[in-house]
Structures are given as structure tokens and as C-alpha cells.
Amino acid sequence: MKLILVGCEYSGTTTLAHAIFKWGEEEMGAEFGLFHDHYKIPHTSGHPPTDHLSELDDQEQEQLLALAPKIKEQIQRHSMYYHIQQFAFLEGREHEQGFYPDYLMIGLHIEDTIYGRLYFDYGHEGHPGDRSLVGPNIERAIMEYAPDLVLVHIKATDEVIKQRMKENPHTNGVLKEKDIDVVLKQFEEGFQSSLIQNKFEIDTSTATEEETLQEFIYKMNPLLTESDRNRRDRHQGGTLV
């Protein structure tokens, strides 16, 4: 099972990722190992929910924020290309490059393009690292190496995003309240224009965490590969013995 979750900060991507991680292991026999959530500067290191040692501390985050736009752009671009290399998806050989059979990513190129251009002054058209070129390159690689990958857009209304920002502000969060409407539209545009064929949306505005997970399971079921289905059946059959 290979997934990329995208959505405006505070829409619920990370919350759903944790739920999918647990559900996948318990109900599908999935082996995610960790998930990749590297694309909101300065939160560019660490792998929830298992790898916390490589997360950046407050001082390191400040150092990253102080870097020139050109350096931020290069760091993010190199990270993105690393995470879509062939061996990250080659069945039976993922571990050779430090990946797992199941793949869960948050944000990747869609998130990086939006936040990079809006807040960190990189990725603009005609500039080095132009994200209008980098994004399609990443998606073409995904379609070649992981044609079964599913893109999921997690969204919520601007009012709900504002409320969540006030109730649970993120440390070094990226999103600014004045930009919520613009960012929501850009994530929608990035999702709709994506070359990735397997995709669906989930609106978390009024749903509980459990309801959101159940909607994900319902919409994901038709997109499971034959290998995923066989493994799920074996796993569930085994747990009933």
C-alpha cells in the first residue's frame, strides 16, 4: 500500500497518517515502519511515529529557518528526489535503500511547492528549482515506479482551519491565518491537476478522527492492489485462528 496525503496545515493529514499507520498494521498486516513528513520547513527531519531521534530541536529549527532561500530549496528538492527513487518502491527490495514495503508520505511536492513559494521564496517559475518543472518530474517517476500509489487530499473549511489554529497552534507552524483561503485553493488545484491517477478527497471539517479513518478505508478499498487484498485476507484469517 503506497500513499501520499496532502492538505493544508491543520486539515488533519498527520492525524490521519497516525490512524492509517495503526489500522494498516492491525487490519492489513501492513509494514509502514514509519511515515515521511518532511516538507513543512523547519520540520524537515524525523519519521513519526517511531523515529524521534532525528527530529530537529528548537535551536536546529531556528538555524534552518535562517538559511538562504537557495539553500532551503536545494535541501527540499534533494529530499524529494531521494524519496521517489526506484528502490523505494521496488517490491521485495525496498529495504536495500532503507524503505519499507508499505509507503506513507505527507505533503511531498504539492506541499513543498505551495509553502516554498508563499513563505520561503523559492520554487517560483523561471527561477532555479522551478517547482512547475520539479513537480511533474516527481509525478512521472511515481507513475513509472509506483503506478498503484494513491494520492489523498485532506481538506477542511477555512473557518475550521482558523479554529484549529487557535485551539492547537503548532510550534513553528507554517500557515498564516491571512493566507488560509489561498492555501486551501492551491492544495485543491495541486490535487486536481496532479498526474497521479489514483486519488480521492476527504473533508474533515465535521468528522471525528474515527469517522475520517472509516471514510479513508471505504474510499481506499477499491484502490487496493491484489497483493494488498491477499495480504489483508491472510492477516485477518490468521488473527481469527
C-alpha positions in Angstrom: 0.0 0.0 0.0 1.5 3.3 -1.1 0.0 6.6 -0.1 0.7 10.4 -0.3 -1.6 12.5 1.9 -1.7 16.2 1.1 -3.6 19.1 2.6 -3.4 22.5 4.2 -1.8 22.6 7.6 -4.4 21.9 10.3 -6.6 19.9 7.8 -5.7 16.7 9.6 -3.0 15.0 7.4 -0.7 14.0 10.3 -3.6 12.8 12.5 -5.0 10.6 9.7 -1.5 9.3 9.0 -1.2 8.0 12.6 -4.6 6.4 12.3 -3.7 4.7 8.9 -0.4 3.5 10.4 -2.1 1.8 13.2 -5.0 0.4 11.1 -2.7 -0.8 8.4 -0.6 -2.8 10.8 -3.5 -4.2 12.8 -6.0 -4.9 10.0 -3.9 -5.2 6.8 -0.6 -6.6 8.1 1.0 -3.6 6.5 4.6 -2.8 7.1 4.9 1.0 7.0 7.7 1.1 9.6 7.4 4.9 9.7 6.0 7.7 7.6 7.6 10.6 5.9 6.5 14.1 6.9 9.5 16.3 5.8 8.0 19.1 3.8 7.0 21.9 6.2 10.1 23.9 7.0 11.6 23.8 9.6 10.1 20.3 10.3 12.3 18.5 7.7 13.7 15.6 9.7 12.3 12.7 11.8 9.9 9.9 10.9 6.7 9.6 13.0 5.7 7.6 14.9 8.8 5.6 15.5 11.9 7.8 14.8 12.2 10.8 17.0 15.9 10.9 17.5 16.5 12.7 14.2 13.8 15.4 14.8 15.3 18.9 14.9 15.3 20.6 18.3 14.3 24.3 18.7 17.8 25.6 18.1 18.2 23.5 15.0 14.9 24.6 13.6 15.9 28.3 14.1 19.2 27.5 12.2 17.2 26.0 9.3 14.8 28.9 9.2 17.8 31.3 9.0 19.2 29.7 5.8 19.1 31.5 2.5 16.1 30.6 0.2 18.5 29.0 -2.3 19.8 26.6 0.4 16.3 25.7 1.6 15.2 25.0 -2.0 18.1 22.6 -2.6 17.6 20.8 0.7 13.9 20.2 -0.1 14.4 19.3 -3.7 17.1 16.8 -2.9 14.9 15.3 -0.2 12.0 14.9 -2.6 14.0 13.2 -5.3 15.6 10.8 -2.7 12.1 9.7 -1.6 10.9 8.8 -5.1 13.8 6.7 -6.2 13.1 3.4 -7.9 14.2 1.2 -5.0 11.8 3.0 -2.6 9.0 1.2 -4.5 10.6 -2.0 -6.0 8.7 -4.9 -4.4 11.0 -7.1 -2.3 14.0 -4.7 -2.5 12.7 -1.7 -0.6 14.9 -2.4 2.4 18.1 -2.1 0.3 17.5 1.7 0.3 16.2 1.9 3.8 12.5 1.9 2.9 9.6 -0.4 3.8 7.2 -2.4 1.7 4.3 0.0 2.5 4.8 3.7 1.9 3.1 6.6 3.6 4.1 10.2 2.8 2.7 13.6 3.8 2.9 16.6 1.5 5.8 15.9 -0.8 5.9 18.1 -3.9 2.4 19.7 -3.6 3.1 20.9 -0.1 6.6 22.0 -0.9 5.5 24.0 -3.9 2.8 25.9 -2.1 4.8 26.7 1.1 8.1 27.2 -0.7 6.7 29.8 -3.0 4.5 31.5 -0.4 6.7 31.6 2.7 10.3 30.7 1.8 10.9 32.5 -1.6 11.9 29.5 -3.7 10.4 27.4 -6.4 9.0 30.3 -8.5 8.5 29.9 -12.2 11.7 30.7 -14.2 13.9 30.5 -11.1 16.4 27.7 -10.1 14.4 24.8 -8.8 11.2 25.9 -10.5 8.6 23.8 -8.9 6.4 23.8 -12.0 9.1 21.6 -13.5 10.1 19.7 -10.4 6.5 18.6 -9.5 5.8 16.9 -12.9 9.2 15.2 -12.8 8.4 13.7 -9.4 4.9 12.6 -10.5 6.3 10.9 -13.7 8.8 9.0 -11.6 6.0 7.9 -9.2 3.8 6.7 -12.1 6.7 4.7 -13.5 8.0 3.2 -10.3 4.7 3.1 -8.2 1.7 3.2 -10.6 -0.5 1.8 -7.7 0.3 4.8 -5.4 -2.8 6.7 -4.2 -3.0 10.5 -3.7 -5.4 11.6 -0.9 -6.4 15.2 -0.4 -7.4 16.0 3.1 -9.3 19.3 3.4 -11.4 21.4 5.8 -13.2 24.7 5.5 -11.3 28.0 6.2 -13.4 28.5 9.4 -12.4 25.1 10.7 -8.7 25.7 9.9 -8.8 29.0 11.8 -10.5 27.4 14.8 -7.9 24.6 14.9 -5.0 27.1 14.6 -6.3 29.0 17.7 -7.1 25.9 19.7 -3.9 23.9 19.0 -1.2 26.2 17.5 1.8 24.3 16.0 5.3 25.1 17.1 6.9 26.9 14.2 3.8 26.3 12.1 4.0 27.4 8.5 0.5 28.6 7.7 -0.6 32.2 8.3 -4.2 33.0 9.1 -4.4 35.6 6.3 -3.4 33.0 3.7 -5.8 30.2 4.6 -8.2 30.7 1.7 -5.3 31.0 -0.8 -3.6 27.9 0.5 -6.8 25.8 0.5 -7.3 26.7 -3.1 -3.8 25.9 -4.1 -3.9 22.5 -2.5 -7.2 21.8 -4.3 -5.6 22.9 -7.6 -2.5 20.8 -7.0 -4.6 17.8 -6.2 -6.9 18.2 -9.3 -4.0 18.9 -11.7 -1.9 16.0 -10.4 -0.8 13.4 -13.0 -1.3 10.7 -10.4 -4.4 8.8 -11.5 -5.4 7.0 -8.2 -6.8 9.7 -5.9 -9.7 10.8 -3.7 -10.6 13.6 -1.2 -11.7 13.6 2.4 -13.3 16.5 4.2 -12.5 16.6 7.9 -14.5 19.7 8.7 -17.2 18.0 10.8 -15.9 14.4 11.1 -14.3 12.8 14.1 -10.9 11.1 13.8 -12.6 7.7 13.6 -15.1 8.9 11.0 -12.3 10.2 8.9 -10.4 6.9 9.1 -13.6 5.0 8.1 -14.1 7.2 5.1 -10.5 6.6 4.1 -10.9 2.8 4.4 -14.1 3.0 2.4 -12.6 5.0 -0.4 -9.3 3.2 -0.4 -10.8 -0.3 -0.6 -11.4 -0.2 -4.4 -7.8 1.0 -5.0 -6.1 -1.8 -3.0 -3.9 -3.9 -5.2 -4.4 -7.6 -5.5 -1.3 -8.1 -3.3 -2.8 -5.8 -0.6 -6.1 -7.7 -0.7 -4.4 -11.1 -0.5 -2.2 -10.0 2.4 -5.3 -8.5 4.2 -7.2 -11.7 3.9 -4.2 -13.8 5.1 -3.7 -11.4 8.0 -7.3 -11.3 9.1 -7.7 -15.1 8.7 -4.6 -15.6 10.8 -5.8 -13.4 13.6 -9.1 -15.3 13.8 -7.4 -18.7 14.4 
